[in-house]
Amino acid sequence: MRIDVLSIFPGMFAGPLDDSVVGRARAEGILDVRLHDLRAHAADRHRLTDDYPFGGGSGMVMKPEPFFRAMTALGEQWAFRPRVILLSPQGARLEQARVVELSKLGGLCLLCGRYEGVDERVREGLVDEELSIGDYVLTGGELAAMVLIDAIARLLPGTLGGPGSTVEESFNENLLEYPHYTRPRFFAGRSVPDVLLSGDHGAIRTWRRKQSLLRTARRRPDLLMRACLGQEDRTLLEELLREGELAEATRLVRWMLTGDRRDRGSPAL
Ligand SMILES: C[S@@+](CC[C@H](N)C(=O)[O-])C[C@H]1O[C@@H](n2cnc3c(N)ncnc32)[C@H](O)[C@@H]1O
């Protein structure tokens, strides 16, 4: 997959994209990240990429011309137009389901804002989609772009060991993953749950599913509400209710198990 990035600070990407899993994916040609310095596409000899806002107010705004010029130059290289994404705190909040969809595209072009943001005509004229990495404001889109690239890279075929590593993990099926343990068996006065050492794969699978439901109910009831639960999940949730394990999520889970969710209105999360 090819990802083009437009930024006035392309140097920021060295490090996060050079090491570990993403670095390896790049070295093996699974992921092709191309960093473009927006200043190289500035329209004036001072290579200005920002200017004062029309209407006054504090801060600077990123000028439209460098983005448009850069995109025209890139258009000559692309065999097809990739999906163009503006990183923005005003975009849709990035979720794993969207990362999975984006990882299946052939190419992306990421636009990184700075200062007060980019001139609105960039958004109107060039951008297919705006994405936010969370409800907080960063100084620029570069870190957000790196987060997106990292999340996509690990889903590309060949990047991680096998599909298993990304199938059973948090947010798939709107559930958080179960807890993990490794050696030593006893540590700091705590031991590994016996079932994990039992060799009984069915029992291990059931324990993990139950832990996954428990964690999601306690920590992210909003996710549990969206999860598509089967009969086994309902049985496990009933068990958790009987065992008194659900604490503050008790009301929500009771409500989820009582049938038609739509008619009853949801309890406060
Ligand atoms: C300081 S922010 C601009 C914030 C803008 N004035 C506002 O209030 O919406 C500068 C740039 O950082 C990036 N950015 C900031 N927060 C972000 C977030 N949560 N997700 C993605 N990009 C973000 C965007 O590219 C944005 O143009």
The ligand as an SDF file (V2000), in Angstrom:
LIG
                    3D

 27 29  0  0  0  0  0  0  0  0999 V2000
   -3.9690   23.3590   16.4840 C   0  0  0  0  0  0  0  0  0  0  0  0
   -4.7880   22.3020   15.3590 S   0  0  0  0  0  0  0  0  0  0  0  0
   -6.0630   23.3330   14.7330 C   0  0  0  0  0  0  0  0  0  0  0  0
   -7.3050   23.2890   15.5480 C   0  0  0  0  0  0  0  0  0  0  0  0
   -8.4280   24.1460   14.9680 C   0  0  0  0  0  0  0  0  0  0  0  0
   -8.1450   25.5380   15.1640 N   0  0  0  0  0  0  0  0  0  0  0  0
   -9.7470   23.7920   15.6390 C   0  0  0  0  0  0  0  0  0  0  0  0
  -10.0780   24.3960   16.6510 O   0  0  0  0  0  0  0  0  0  0  0  0
  -10.4390   22.8860   15.1610 O   0  0  0  0  0  0  0  0  0  0  0  0
   -3.6560   22.2060   14.0200 C   0  0  0  0  0  0  0  0  0  0  0  0
   -3.7190   20.9360   13.2090 C   0  0  0  0  0  0  0  0  0  0  0  0
   -3.4340   19.8090   14.0190 O   0  0  0  0  0  0  0  0  0  0  0  0
   -4.1020   18.6820   13.5260 C   0  0  0  0  0  0  0  0  0  0  0  0
   -4.8810   18.1040   14.6340 N   0  0  0  0  0  0  0  0  0  0  0  0
   -5.0740   18.6700   15.8390 C   0  0  0  0  0  0  0  0  0  0  0  0
   -5.7920   17.8730   16.6380 N   0  0  0  0  0  0  0  0  0  0  0  0
   -6.0750   16.7580   15.9270 C   0  0  0  0  0  0  0  0  0  0  0  0
   -6.8000   15.5790   16.2120 C   0  0  0  0  0  0  0  0  0  0  0  0
   -7.3990   15.3690   17.3720 N   0  0  0  0  0  0  0  0  0  0  0  0
   -6.8660   14.6290   15.2460 N   0  0  0  0  0  0  0  0  0  0  0  0
   -6.2960   14.8220   14.0420 C   0  0  0  0  0  0  0  0  0  0  0  0
   -5.5910   15.9440   13.7170 N   0  0  0  0  0  0  0  0  0  0  0  0
   -5.4830   16.9040   14.6430 C   0  0  0  0  0  0  0  0  0  0  0  0
   -4.9470   19.1250   12.3490 C   0  0  0  0  0  0  0  0  0  0  0  0
   -4.2610   18.8030   11.1480 O   0  0  0  0  0  0  0  0  0  0  0  0
   -5.0430   20.6240   12.5620 C   0  0  0  0  0  0  0  0  0  0  0  0
   -5.2120   21.3120   11.3500 O   0  0  0  0  0  0  0  0  0  0  0  0
  1  2  1  0
  2  3  1  0
  2 10  1  0
  3  4  1  0
  4  5  1  0
  5  6  1  0
  5  7  1  0
  7  8  2  0
  7  9  1  0
 10 11  1  0
 11 12  1  0
 11 26  1  0
 12 13  1  0
 13 14  1  0
 13 24  1  0
 14 15  1  0
 14 23  1  0
 15 16  2  0
 16 17  1  0
 17 18  1  0
 17 23  2  0
 18 19  1  0
 18 20  2  0
 20 21  1  0
 21 22  2  0
 22 23  1  0
 24 25  1  0
 24 26  1  0
 26 27  1  0
M  CHG  2   2   1   9  -1
M  END
$$$$
